[in-house]
Amino acid sequence: MKLPRAERREQVLACATRVFADRGYAATGLDDIAEAAGISRMILYRHFESKADLYRAACVRAGERLAAATGDELTESTVGALVMWAAKETAEFRLLFHQAAREAEFRADIDELRTELIETLQQRMIEVIPDKLWARWAAQLALTVTVEATMTWLEVGGPDPDEAVDRITETVQAVITAAVRH
């Protein structure tokens, strides 16, 4: 079935995200993605120049969708929004925070995303943690805890999302409490 160009591109990105999230960049071929999307490799090349171009586009799309789900501001509900997004968009979450972080060619892009998130978190942490070094420590650790706790929660089957949000939020709060002590 012939889809409009924008719809086909979105379909390819969604399929590529799932395949890359499951197999990783190196183990995934363009034929795998074309097959998952139900298209020919030739149609795939009409939308993306290379596997790297497709992978980067899938990561950008996932990052944009993460930002849309969690918002520009870091608030008490940000952890909950991230966990709920990860539950709904597991492949996108895994692509960004598991697969792409391991790929040397794309690591800089993911490091940039993490740096932006940490800087935003640090600005928020400085409001409650007067020491800037401890605020930076708390920001880095809070992001790591949130991402890894969410990843682990997904890996064990994603039990009770609301309870996961509460537990991950409590863990992040413990990081902040530890940083304030100093």
RODREN-862857 format. One line per field, with one value per residue: residue number from 0; y, x, z of N, C-alpha, C in turn. Coordinates in Angstrom, 2 decimals. Layout:
<koltis>
i	[NUM:...];
n_y	[Y:...];
n_x	[X:...];
n_z	[Z:...];
ca_y	[Y:...];
ca_x	[X:...];
ca_z	[Z:...];
c_y	[Y:...];
c_x	[X:...];
c_z	[Z:...];
</koltis>
This chain:
<koltis>
i	[0:1:2:3:4:5:6:7:8:9:10:11:12:13:14:15:16:17:18:19:20:21:22:23:24:25:26:27:28:29:30:31:32:33:34:35:36:37:38:39:40:41:42:43:44:45:46:47:48:49:50:51:52:53:54:55:56:57:58:59:60:61:62:63:64:65:66:67:68:69:70:71:72:73:74:75:76:77:78:79:80:81:82:83:84:85:86:87:88:89:90:91:92:93:94:95:96:97:98:99:100:101:102:103:104:105:106:107:108:109:110:111:112:113:114:115:116:117:118:119:120:121:122:123:124:125:126:127:128:129:130:131:132:133:134:135:136:137:138:139:140:141:142:143:144:145:146:147:148:149:150:151:152:153:154:155:156:157:158:159:160:161:162:163:164:165:166:167:168:169:170:171:172:173:174:175:176:177:178:179:180:181];
n_y	[-1.17:2.16:4.81:8.25:10.27:11.37:9.81:7.25:7.57:7.95:5.45:3.79:4.78:4.10:1.28:0.80:1.78:-0.10:-2.46:-1.77:-1.23:-3.75:-5.36:-3.86:-1.64:-2.66:-5.35:-5.19:-5.13:-3.30:-4.73:-6.14:-4.11:-3.14:-5.42:-5.62:-3.31:-3.89:-3.20:-2.53:-2.60:-0.61:1.33:2.07:3.35:5.62:7.26:7.37:7.81:6.00:3.27:4.39:7.00:6.46:5.33:7.47:9.27:7.85:7.96:10.74:11.24:9.71:11.11:13.60:12.85:11.96:14.40:15.75:14.22:14.50:17.20:20.58:21.61:20.64:18.97:17.82:15.88:14.92:12.54:10.64:11.09:10.33:7.57:6.62:7.24:5.58:3.11:3.10:3.64:1.73:0.71:3.06:4.25:2.25:2.33:4.91:5.00:2.60:1.06:3.08:4.41:2.64:2.51:3.43:5.22:6.79:7.62:10.19:11.81:10.86:11.33:14.10:14.59:13.55:15.31:17.76:17.14:16.72:19.26:20.78:19.50:20.08:22.85:22.92:21.45:23.12:24.88:23.60:22.45:23.88:23.75:23.76:21.70:19.38:19.60:19.17:16.55:15.29:15.79:14.34:11.76:11.43:11.41:9.12:7.15:7.33:6.60:4.03:2.66:2.73:1.29:-1.21:-1.77:-2.08:-4.34:-6.34:-6.75:-4.61:-4.08:-2.72:0.42:2.88:2.39:1.98:4.54:5.91:4.58:5.02:7.80:8.18:7.13:8.94:11.18:10.39:10.58:13.35:14.14:13.02:14.60:17.13:16.97:17.48];
n_x	[0.84:0.59:1.80:1.51:4.48:5.42:4.00:4.95:7.64:7.44:6.38:8.53:10.49:9.32:9.27:12.03:12.99:11.98:13.29:16.04:16.16:15.73:17.80:20.14:22.52:24.72:24.00:21.78:20.42:19.70:17.91:16.53:15.06:13.56:12.03:10.58:9.09:7.62:8.35:10.33:13.92:14.74:12.72:13.21:15.68:14.83:14.04:16.04:19.54:21.44:22.19:23.22:22.21:19.48:19.43:20.31:18.21:16.09:16.87:16.82:14.10:13.04:14.16:12.89:10.25:10.42:11.01:8.62:6.86:7.76:8.10:9.41:10.18:11.58:9.91:8.12:6.60:8.03:9.61:7.60:6.33:8.37:8.67:6.11:6.09:8.18:7.01:4.99:6.31:8.44:10.42:11.54:12.58:14.46:16.09:17.24:18.43:19.69:20.64:21.75:23.49:25.54:26.74:29.50:29.61:27.37:27.38:28.23:26.04:24.09:25.42:25.37:22.63:22.27:23.94:22.59:20.22:21.28:22.35:20.00:18.71:20.59:20.33:17.86:18.44:20.18:18.51:17.76:20.03:22.70:25.52:27.38:28.90:27.93:25.34:25.66:26.62:24.34:22.51:23.61:23.60:20.87:19.72:20.96:20.04:17.27:17.05:18.29:16.78:14.28:14.82:15.46:13.05:11.41:12.65:12.03:9.44:7.71:5.98:3.07:2.85:2.29:3.18:5.86:6.61:6.31:8.29:10.67:10.74:11.00:13.55:15.11:14.61:15.95:18.59:18.78:18.38:20.67:22.62:22.03:22.73:25.43];
n_z	[0.00:-0.89:0.89:1.97:1.81:4.33:6.20:5.56:6.20:8.97:9.67:8.98:10.74:13.21:13.05:12.71:15.13:16.97:16.06:16.22:18.97:20.02:18.89:18.63:17.07:15.49:15.04:13.48:10.27:7.25:5.73:7.68:8.88:6.72:6.20:8.63:8.40:6.22:3.63:0.67:0.37:-1.32:-1.09:1.50:1.22:-0.09:1.87:3.78:3.83:4.71:6.99:9.31:9.14:9.37:11.96:13.53:13.00:14.17:16.84:17.29:16.90:19.02:21.18:20.87:21.30:23.92:25.19:24.64:26.14:28.77:29.17:29.28:31.69:34.80:37.17:40.09:38.92:36.79:36.90:37.08:34.63:32.88:33.51:32.85:30.13:29.30:29.82:27.95:25.55:25.19:23.42:22.35:24.68:25.43:23.16:23.32:25.95:26.40:24.08:22.20:23.84:24.05:21.61:19.83:17.67:18.04:20.58:21.41:20.78:22.56:24.95:24.86:25.14:27.75:29.15:28.79:30.18:32.75:33.31:33.38:35.51:37.51:37.83:39.02:41.32:42.68:43.91:46.24:47.22:48.43:47.99:45.12:43.93:45.20:44.36:41.62:41.70:42.80:40.73:38.56:39.65:40.25:37.69:36.63:38.43:37.97:35.23:35.17:37.12:35.93:33.58:34.67:35.94:33.68:32.57:34.40:33.90:34.24:36.59:38.18:37.37:38.72:41.32:40.72:39.90:42.35:43.90:42.48:42.54:45.31:45.64:44.17:45.71:48.02:47.12:46.83:49.48:50.66:49.43:50.41:53.05:53.18];
ca_y	[0.00:3.38:5.81:9.53:10.25:11.61:8.64:6.14:7.86:7.69:4.00:3.24:5.14:3.30:-0.09:0.82:1.96:-1.40:-3.42:-1.31:-1.38:-5.19:-6.00:-3.00:-1.10:-3.55:-6.61:-4.90:-4.77:-2.57:-5.71:-6.43:-3.00:-3.16:-6.53:-5.24:-2.25:-4.40:-2.44:-2.97:-1.84:0.56:2.34:2.51:4.31:6.87:8.06:7.46:7.57:4.89:2.73:5.38:8.08:5.95:5.16:8.82:9.81:7.15:8.51:12.11:11.10:9.24:12.23:14.59:12.30:11.99:15.79:16.06:13.49:14.94:18.65:21.35:21.90:19.51:19.15:16.59:14.88:14.52:11.12:9.90:11.22:9.50:6.16:6.32:7.26:4.37:1.99:3.16:3.68:0.96:0.63:4.36:4.37:1.33:2.82:6.06:4.84:1.32:0.75:4.18:4.74:1.65:2.59:4.45:6.21:7.61:7.92:11.64:12.35:10.48:12.09:15.48:14.55:13.38:16.56:18.73:16.74:16.96:20.71:21.21:18.98:20.79:24.15:22.63:20.98:24.25:25.50:22.92:22.01:25.10:23.46:23.47:20.38:18.36:19.73:18.48:15.12:14.85:15.82:13.19:10.52:11.36:10.98:7.73:6.32:7.32:5.82:2.62:2.08:2.54:0.19:-2.45:-1.98:-2.63:-5.67:-7.32:-6.90:-3.39:-4.22:-1.55:1.67:3.91:2.03:2.22:5.99:6.26:4.04:5.71:9.16:8.08:6.91:10.23:12.03:9.97:11.18:14.78:14.21:12.75:15.74:18.28:16.75:17.95];
ca_x	[0.00:1.37:1.50:2.18:5.89:5.59:3.48:5.88:8.84:7.09:6.25:9.89:11.15:8.74:9.78:13.47:13.18:11.75:14.33:17.30:16.06:15.84:19.02:21.31:22.90:25.60:23.32:20.60:20.65:18.60:16.91:15.71:14.12:12.64:11.10:9.69:8.20:6.85:8.70:11.59:15.10:14.76:11.86:13.94:16.70:14.19:13.82:17.27:20.73:22.25:21.77:23.58:21.24:18.23:19.61:20.34:16.84:15.29:17.27:16.30:12.64:12.81:14.48:11.82:9.05:10.70:10.84:7.19:6.19:8.20:8.03:10.65:10.48:11.73:9.04:7.90:5.94:8.90:9.96:6.40:6.12:9.39:8.34:4.92:6.51:8.96:6.07:4.24:7.26:9.58:11.48:12.21:13.37:15.61:16.98:17.99:19.19:20.39:21.38:22.54:24.55:26.61:27.27:30.55:29.29:26.25:27.56:28.32:24.68:23.44:26.10:24.86:21.29:22.46:24.51:21.49:19.34:21.99:22.41:18.66:18.53:21.48:19.72:16.78:19.05:20.80:17.47:17.67:21.37:23.51:26.86:27.24:29.47:26.98:24.17:26.01:26.65:22.96:21.88:24.10:23.13:19.41:19.43:21.39:19.11:15.98:17.16:18.58:15.64:13.23:15.25:15.31:11.61:10.91:13.22:11.36:8.05:6.94:4.85:2.39:3.55:2.14:4.09:7.21:6.83:6.53:9.56:11.78:10.73:11.57:14.99:15.69:14.54:17.05:19.81:18.75:18.57:22.09:23.42:21.74:23.44:26.81];
ca_z	[0.00:-1.00:1.91:1.76:2.21:5.77:6.91:5.33:6.99:10.36:9.80:8.95:12.00:14.30:12.91:12.96:16.57:17.62:15.69:16.81:20.43:20.32:18.41:18.61:15.77:14.73:14.69:12.66:8.88:6.63:5.31:8.86:9.07:5.58:6.43:9.73:7.92:5.10:2.44:0.05:0.75:-2.20:-0.48:2.69:0.77:-0.50:3.08:4.58:3.02:5.22:8.28:10.33:9.01:9.93:13.40:14.10:12.91:15.18:18.15:17.36:17.07:20.39:22.07:20.75:21.93:25.35:25.62:24.59:27.23:30.10:29.27:29.35:33.09:35.71:38.32:40.85:38.07:35.68:37.03:36.72:33.18:32.23:33.70:32.06:28.73:29.07:29.79:26.69:24.42:25.69:22.41:22.29:25.91:25.33:22.12:23.83:27.19:26.47:22.86:21.63:24.79:23.87:20.24:19.76:16.64:18.47:22.00:21.61:20.75:23.81:26.00:24.80:25.76:29.20:29.67:28.85:31.27:34.02:33.54:33.80:36.87:38.43:38.12:39.97:42.56:43.37:44.73:47.54:47.63:48.26:47.49:43.68:43.61:45.64:43.47:40.37:42.04:42.93:39.41:37.79:40.27:40.11:36.32:36.50:39.20:37.28:33.99:35.47:37.82:34.93:32.71:35.45:36.11:32.41:32.37:35.27:33.47:34.44:37.51:38.74:37.03:39.75:42.40:40.22:39.97:43.76:44.39:41.82:43.09:46.66:45.50:43.76:46.90:48.91:46.57:47.19:50.94:50.93:48.99:51.28:54.33:53.14];
c_y	[1.24:4.40:7.14:9.50:10.40:10.41:7.44:6.33:7.54:6.18:3.35:3.55:4.32:1.86:-0.16:0.96:0.63:-2.39:-3.03:-1.50:-2.84:-5.75:-5.17:-2.59:-2.11:-4.81:-6.41:-4.51:-4.00:-3.52:-6.08:-5.35:-2.95:-4.26:-6.18:-4.19:-2.71:-3.64:-3.02:-2.09:-0.55:1.69:2.91:3.58:5.61:7.82:8.30:7.05:6.32:4.37:3.74:6.55:7.67:5.83:6.53:9.43:9.15:7.69:9.93:12.07:10.68:10.36:13.31:14.11:12.22:13.40:16.18:15.42:14.05:16.45:19.29:21.62:20.61:19.80:17.82:15.49:14.38:13.04:10.27:9.93:10.36:8.02:5.78:6.32:5.98:3.13:1.94:3.03:2.98:0.91:1.95:4.57:3.52:1.80:3.95:5.71:3.51:1.12:1.89:4.56:3.80:1.75:3.75:5.57:7.20:8.06:9.42:12.28:12.06:11.19:13.54:15.56:14.44:14.67:17.63:18.41:17.02:18.45:21.27:20.75:19.77:22.16:23.98:22.22:22.13:24.98:24.88:22.45:23.18:24.86:23.01:22.11:19.26:18.42:19.02:16.97:14.58:14.81:14.62:11.89:10.36:10.90:9.51:6.79:6.22:6.44:4.34:1.94:1.82:1.38:-1.14:-2.78:-2.58:-4.08:-6.73:-7.42:-5.70:-3.52:-2.86:-0.23:2.75:3.66:2.26:3.70:6.40:5.80:4.74:7.15:9.16:7.91:8.20:11.19:11.67:10.52:12.66:14.96:13.98:13.94:16.96:18.18:17.38:19.41];
c_x	[0.89:0.88:2.10:3.58:6.08:5.10:4.42:7.13:8.59:6.97:7.63:10.61:10.61:9.25:11.27:13.76:13.03:12.89:15.67:17.29:16.23:17.22:20.28:21.66:23.67:24.88:22.10:21.03:19.47:17.52:15.98:14.64:13.10:11.59:10.10:8.67:7.32:7.09:9.98:12.73:15.20:13.89:12.53:14.96:16.10:14.03:15.10:18.46:21.49:21.65:22.07:22.60:19.90:18.33:19.58:18.94:15.93:15.61:16.73:14.80:12.32:13.09:13.41:10.55:9.21:10.47:9.36:6.44:6.53:8.17:9.40:11.10:10.67:10.90:8.92:7.31:6.82:9.27:8.77:6.14:7.13:9.04:7.12:5.23:7.27:8.05:5.33:5.15:8.56:10.73:12.24:13.11:14.62:16.60:17.86:18.94:19.91:21.26:22.30:23.70:25.75:27.30:28.26:30.20:28.20:26.35:27.60:26.94:23.96:24.10:25.63:23.47:21.42:23.00:23.43:20.55:19.99:22.06:21.06:18.38:19.37:20.90:18.60:17.35:19.64:19.79:17.40:19.02:22.33:24.91:26.76:27.82:28.53:25.71:24.44:26.04:25.22:22.25:22.30:23.56:21.62:19.03:19.79:20.42:17.77:16.02:17.35:17.43:14.49:13.57:15.06:13.84:11.01:11.38:12.55:9.87:7.16:5.76:4.34:3.13:3.44:3.07:5.55:7.55:7.13:7.90:10.76:11.88:11.34:13.09:15.70:15.68:15.63:18.39:19.88:19.00:20.04:22.97:23.22:22.52:24.82:26.87];
c_z	[0.00:0.02:1.51:2.38:3.72:6.60:6.76:6.18:8.47:10.62:9.86:10.26:13.17:14.24:13.22:14.45:17.30:17.32:16.31:18.33:20.84:20.03:18.52:17.19:14.93:14.24:13.80:11.26:8.33:6.13:6.47:9.05:7.94:5.77:7.52:9.29:6.75:3.81:1.85:0.56:-0.08:-1.61:0.77:2.32:0.24:0.68:3.87:3.73:3.42:6.52:9.40:10.32:9.63:11.46:14.10:14.09:13.95:16.58:18.33:17.62:18.51:21.39:22.05:21.45:23.45:25.89:25.64:25.76:28.60:30.28:29.40:30.78:33.86:36.95:39.06:39.96:36.93:35.73:36.61:35.22:32.41:32.33:32.86:30.57:28.41:29.01:28.46:25.48:24.81:24.69:22.31:23.51:25.83:24.27:22.67:24.97:27.33:25.23:22.40:22.56:24.65:22.52:20.12:18.79:17.10:19.92:22.28:21.64:22.06:24.99:26.04:25.44:27.27:29.83:29.80:30.01:32.63:34.32:34.00:35.22:37.87:38.79:39.14:41.33:43.37:44.26:46.13:48.08:47.39:47.68:46.04:43.29:44.02:44.80:42.14:40.58:42.11:41.58:38.57:38.34:40.12:38.70:36.14:37.21:38.47:36.04:34.30:36.21:36.86:34.01:33.43:35.66:34.85:32.23:33.24:34.96:33.74:35.39:38.00:38.49:38.10:40.93:41.98:40.30:41.40:44.24:43.76:42.34:44.49:46.60:45.09:44.94:47.89:48.43:46.98:48.68:51.30:50.53:49.87:52.58:54.34:53.07];
</koltis>
